[in-house]
Amino acid sequence: MPKFSENEKAIIKEKLHIEGERLFIQHGIKKVTVDDLVKAAGIAKGSFYAFYKNKEHLYMEIMGILQKKMLEDKKDFLKKNCPMPPKELMKKVILWFFREAQKYPMVIRQDSETTEYLFRKLPKEVMDAHTHEDKQDILELMEYGITFKCDIEIATKTLQMLAITFLNLQSDMNDNYDNVMEIMLNGVINEIVRDDYDSC
């Protein structure tokens, strides 16, 4: 197992993050190999495995970093818009997320095929940790007046599926995309988000 100083570790991880993101965007996770990653980063294969079990773990780490950036920006958005009624705010948050995601091609590229692949390749606890992060993100919405008619686990899974559906639709964009998105969004929000007149 190679030994690295803290500085070397930081440099290697940064290279892998930069080159990994570039390659995953260009080719998708299934086509990128560990050989591609180490060649692009200019490191030995053994060095890669000193940091990651496989390319899928690197992929998830990069996605986590990108999502964290988006979540930090989301807090600012929520602070500016929190006086809105809950359903309207929820709709604006979701639409904001998809506009913001356009800045991150790797996030946009994540479709149902990629998600299914990751579920097959990664241990359950890795994917559960990702779901837990999504759940925490949704719990944070409650600080801004958005409450849910259903259990948080169900709300989390529903919004994850909605996100994957929207990302899939983007790859098949046509004149009906906005209309389809609007119908789905309104339907989901009406089912899971409380408003002033809703009760348990």
matplotlib code that plots the C-alpha trace (Angstrom):
import matplotlib.pyplot as plt

x = [0.0, 1.6, 2.3, 1.5, 1.9, -1.2, -0.3, 0.2, -3.1, -4.9, -3.1, -4.0, -7.6, -8.0, -6.6, -8.9, -11.9, -11.1, -10.3, -13.0, -15.6, -14.4, -14.3, -17.7, -19.3, -17.7, -18.3, -20.6, -19.6, -20.1, -17.5, -14.8, -12.3, -9.8, -7.1, -8.6, -8.8, -5.2, -3.8, -5.7, -4.7, -1.0, -0.9, -0.2, -3.1, -2.0, -2.3, -6.0, -6.8, -5.2, -8.1, -11.0, -12.3, -13.5, -14.5, -18.1, -16.9, -15.0, -18.1, -20.3, -17.7, -17.6, -21.4, -21.5, -19.2, -21.3, -24.6, -23.1, -22.3, -25.9, -27.3, -25.3, -26.8, -30.2, -30.1, -29.7, -32.6, -34.8, -34.0, -35.0, -38.2, -39.5, -42.5, -44.3, -47.1, -45.6, -46.7, -45.6, -42.2, -41.8, -42.5, -40.0, -37.3, -37.6, -37.6, -34.6, -32.8, -33.2, -32.1, -29.1, -28.2, -27.6, -24.3, -23.2, -23.2, -22.3, -25.5, -27.6, -26.1, -27.3, -30.3, -32.2, -29.7, -26.8, -28.7, -29.6, -26.0, -24.8, -27.3, -25.9, -22.3, -22.1, -22.8, -26.2, -24.8, -23.2, -26.5, -28.3, -25.9, -26.8, -30.5, -29.9, -28.3, -31.4, -33.6, -31.6, -32.0, -35.8, -35.9, -34.2, -37.1, -39.3, -37.2, -38.7, -42.3, -42.7, -44.3, -45.4, -48.6, -46.7, -43.7, -40.3, -39.0, -41.9, -41.4, -37.7, -38.2, -41.0, -38.8, -35.8, -38.0, -39.3, -35.7, -34.7, -37.8, -37.1, -33.4, -34.6, -37.1, -34.3, -32.5, -35.7, -36.6, -39.3, -42.0, -44.0, -41.2, -42.3, -46.0, -45.2, -42.9, -45.5, -48.2, -46.0, -44.7, -48.1, -49.4, -46.5, -46.6, -50.4, -50.0, -47.1, -46.9, -49.4, -50.9, -52.9, -56.0, -54.4, -54.5, -53.0]
y = [0.0, 3.3, 5.9, 9.5, 12.7, 14.7, 17.1, 14.3, 12.8, 16.2, 16.6, 13.1, 13.3, 16.6, 15.2, 12.2, 14.5, 16.8, 14.0, 11.7, 14.4, 15.2, 11.5, 10.6, 13.6, 12.6, 8.9, 7.9, 5.8, 2.5, 3.2, 4.8, 2.4, 2.7, 2.6, 5.7, 7.5, 6.8, 7.7, 11.0, 11.8, 10.7, 8.3, 4.6, 2.1, 1.1, 4.7, 4.8, 1.8, 3.4, 5.9, 4.1, 0.6, 1.1, 3.8, 3.8, 5.0, 7.9, 8.7, 8.9, 11.1, 13.5, 13.6, 14.3, 17.3, 18.7, 18.2, 19.9, 23.0, 23.0, 22.6, 25.6, 27.7, 26.3, 27.7, 31.2, 30.6, 29.4, 32.4, 34.8, 32.9, 31.5, 33.9, 32.0, 29.5, 26.0, 24.3, 27.3, 27.4, 23.6, 24.0, 26.9, 24.9, 21.9, 24.2, 26.0, 22.7, 21.7, 25.1, 25.0, 21.4, 22.7, 24.2, 20.6, 18.3, 15.3, 15.8, 16.2, 13.0, 11.0, 9.1, 6.0, 3.7, 5.2, 5.0, 1.3, 0.6, 2.2, 0.2, -3.0, -2.1, -0.4, -1.8, -1.1, 1.0, 3.4, 4.0, 4.2, 6.9, 8.8, 8.4, 9.6, 12.8, 13.4, 12.8, 15.4, 17.8, 17.4, 17.7, 21.1, 22.3, 22.0, 24.8, 27.1, 26.1, 23.1, 20.2, 16.9, 14.9, 11.6, 10.0, 11.7, 8.4, 8.3, 12.0, 11.4, 8.4, 10.2, 13.3, 11.1, 9.3, 12.7, 13.9, 10.8, 11.1, 14.8, 13.9, 11.2, 13.5, 16.0, 13.6, 13.4, 17.1, 18.2, 20.9, 19.0, 18.8, 21.9, 20.8, 17.2, 18.6, 21.0, 18.3, 15.9, 18.5, 19.8, 16.2, 15.2, 18.5, 18.3, 14.7, 15.1, 18.8, 20.3, 23.7, 25.8, 23.7, 20.3, 18.1, 14.7]
z = [0.0, -1.0, 1.7, 1.1, 3.0, 3.7, 1.0, -1.5, -0.6, -1.2, -4.6, -5.8, -4.7, -6.4, -9.6, -9.4, -8.7, -11.7, -14.2, -12.9, -13.3, -16.8, -17.9, -16.3, -18.1, -21.5, -21.4, -18.5, -15.6, -17.3, -20.1, -17.9, -16.5, -13.6, -16.2, -17.8, -14.5, -13.4, -16.9, -16.9, -13.3, -13.9, -11.0, -10.6, -10.4, -6.9, -5.8, -7.0, -4.9, -1.8, -2.0, -3.6, -3.8, -7.3, -9.8, -8.5, -5.0, -6.7, -8.8, -5.6, -3.8, -6.8, -6.9, -3.2, -3.6, -6.4, -4.5, -1.5, -3.6, -4.8, -1.3, 0.0, -2.8, -2.0, 1.5, 0.1, -2.3, 0.6, 2.8, 0.0, -0.8, 2.5, 2.9, 0.1, 0.7, 1.3, -2.0, -4.1, -2.3, -2.8, -6.5, -6.8, -4.9, -7.3, -10.4, -8.9, -8.4, -12.1, -13.3, -10.9, -12.0, -15.5, -14.1, -13.3, -16.3, -14.2, -12.2, -15.3, -16.8, -13.9, -15.3, -14.2, -16.1, -14.1, -10.8, -11.5, -12.3, -9.1, -7.0, -8.6, -8.1, -4.8, -1.3, 0.1, 2.9, 0.4, -1.4, 1.9, 3.0, -0.2, 0.5, 4.1, 2.7, 0.5, 3.6, 5.6, 2.7, 2.7, 6.5, 6.1, 4.0, 7.1, 8.7, 5.9, 6.5, 4.1, 5.9, 4.5, 4.5, 4.4, 6.2, 5.4, 3.9, 1.4, 0.6, 0.0, -2.3, -4.2, -4.8, -5.8, -8.4, -9.6, -10.0, -12.0, -14.2, -15.0, -15.8, -18.1, -19.8, -20.4, -22.7, -24.8, -24.7, -27.0, -27.1, -24.4, -21.8, -19.8, -19.8, -18.7, -16.0, -14.8, -14.6, -12.7, -10.4, -9.5, -8.9, -6.6, -4.6, -4.1, -2.8, -0.4, 0.7, 3.2, 2.7, 5.2, 4.6, 4.9, 8.0, 8.8]

ax = plt.figure().add_subplot(projection="3d")
ax.plot(x, y, z, "-o")
ax.set_aspect("equal")
plt.show()
